[in-house]
């Protein structure tokens, strides 16, 4: 029996290598931000919420109730002056199968680390991405990242016209800075909810280690208020930005490829290839690892295969820290 178990493990490892999949122990778990399970026998009480009180955010003349803010078929738009007039599919979705795009990605398309930014994406890339979701070519390496499954369901329910209209709307919005990268050895303690880090009250810290902790700058403004002007801070290990620059700009002596070849010299996109400068480090790493693990496929993933196949967790941290620090 003791001989049999190692043989099974070795066979499983060989199968994963042959099929292009990596063991989950090699996964950059920090990028998926999966909340740890509650201690046995402990059921966390839901926070008290008054859904009828009118709420406000700084700089907006509008007010909404919590119920309006959370409405998946017409979420609050705090700053309509920050974006073009939203088409119906973005502002309200289509009942009962397609939620408003603005629910998760915000009216300005900036999104959050849990899903990703869509503003400024090339129209063709946006449409292809939705097609990949629809056709089973884009899944998370960590199956617990269930909001991707929601996106897959929306993609299957959307019409070609709805996808094109959403792509053209978000593609017309210029990407602007949303994430602040800070190098640190210790970081504020956080809680994870909805695949997002929120800093805990007080001044408690913990070692960062070899990961990036991307947290809301203001927990309340981010959730439950969903303020699209309240961004995120990404804590990265000391020295990671410089290491990432070397990998991104030179390819690291064959460790990867120069990102600018496809994404443009300023990493703001080139043709149908999306911009990556200043985007969420958590999101960027999830996509790279999903491609490396073979759960994200399709035309774009095929082009990225040579760039990601040798990357380690430390490489991911460095690349994401540098790329996300660019404005």
C-alpha angles and dihedrals in degrees: 000000000000089000093046097056097057089047091054091049092048092049091049091050091050091050092051092049092048092049094047094249124129127216114265090236086069092055120117090237092180090070093058094050096206111183113240115246117265114258114272112279093011117112112185113230115237113248116259112256132185104208094186101057116102111241132197139195127210114276097016125107090201130092130200139178120241089252090056092047091053097042105125091201097051113005122188118283105205097177113029088166090067096068143024120275106291119240116233096260091055098041101038110003118210122288130267104003109032123053120209110277087226090065094076104011097040124233089277093051096238093125124182136268089268093065114004141241122291103177114111095017117142110260093234092050091049092051093047091050092055089047090052090053090048095049098047094255097118120057133142120261086224106058090203089074088093099167086076087061088054090054090050090055092049091049092053091050098046122095122231090251092052091051092048093048092050091046093051092046097051092037089060092060116088115231113242131182114293104152129063115203116209124182112221144153094214128033137193114273112256142191122221121228126161090358091300131111117233119189115241121236115265131034103286115140138185136197113278098211119177100333142080120245109204109192137173112264089222116021096203095045090051096043130046094003096048093209107188091206094056107088139183140268119217116204112207132179117272110270095016096114092058092046090049093051090057092051094045097044101038106020091241097266093305098324089116138340129273104270092213092067090076105012095048131258091281092040090238093121137277123226108312093350113101127241115251102180113117095003127133111294092208091053094045093051093047090055094048093048093044088054092047091048092048098241093111111057135153132099097311094047091051090057091049096050096095091045096055107029096092100036122124130199090264090053091050091052093050096045094046094046092054099041094046092049091062117099 
